[in-house]
Amino acid sequence: MERELILKLNTGTIYAQLAKSRKILVQGVEIMLHEGESLALIGETGSGKTMTARSVMRLLPSNVKQEGERICYRGEELPKGKKLTGLTGTEIVYIPQSGADSLNPSLTVQEQFQDGMRKNRIPYLKRRLKTDQILKEVGFSDPQKILSKYAFELSGGMAQRVTIALAAIGEPKLILADEPTNGLDKKATEEFFSLISHLFPNAAKLIITHDISVARLCDWAAVLCKGRMCETGSAAEVIGNPWHPYTQALIGALVANGLQETPVLREQAGNCPFYQRCPKVGERCKEEPACVQSGDRKCWCNRQ
Ligand code: SF4
């Protein structure tokens, strides 16, 4: 059976409006996600991953603008305003870097569950049972104990599990997770993936990460450098056999130094986002990077 296309995104241009100029943050990043699929958006800090994901929710900071974008959600243009608010927290869920950041600091976990139940129109008589059931599914053996807590009383791993539990009140079709396992150890990271796969098997999942070991757990990977797509394809292929010099550098730096920036070697010329740091630069690199494609695999580099 054909899987439903949940998200078809072209970011257009995302830019920061400065006093006399604009700084382009993301340019023409395209992503497609079908139900049940997961895609890791990989890149260093500042590569445009978060802006790309936030643009889907139309959650860009006030001085950041977007133009020329196409955001199709389940076959239709993603609505704005109240209609989008209605989808947020029900069909579309955003899991931020720190679970505690997504929780309301002035409400107990129970009060936040009540809000989520109301928003998802869960019948009043079913709420208590559903709350207990979800909290147990995310690993809280004594749900009543956690319900009375505030965000500041939860550890990072607990807050992340509460965030996932709140997402599970509805039936999300699209999950956007921004560095969801940052600060968690390997065991908690694996638990996070196992939980979201178990709780949301049919949701499309866009996972922002700079952690290659996290990206390996996804179906697809897309690599961003300075807001432009360098390479995309199945996560196994992109990580196992990277084509683009930038992806090669990211993976090469993985164990040794945790994705530290490669040094600047030369002045920028042309539009390749990795030109200044690329060790494989050649004469053709001053031209617009061409797309080399093989099946679902794409790479934008003039070296090939
Ligand atoms: S286009 Fe040239 S400079 Fe850019 S990544 Fe490819 S080889 Fe390096």
Boltz pocket constraint, residues with backbone or C-beta under 6 A from the ligand:
constraints:
  - pocket:
      binder: B
      contacts: [[A, 244], [A, 245], [A, 246], [A, 272], [A, 273], [A, 274], [A, 275], [A, 278], [A, 279], [A, 280], [A, 281], [A, 282], [A, 284], [A, 285], [A, 287], [A, 289], [A, 300], [A, 301], [A, 302], [A, 303]]
      max_distance: 6.0
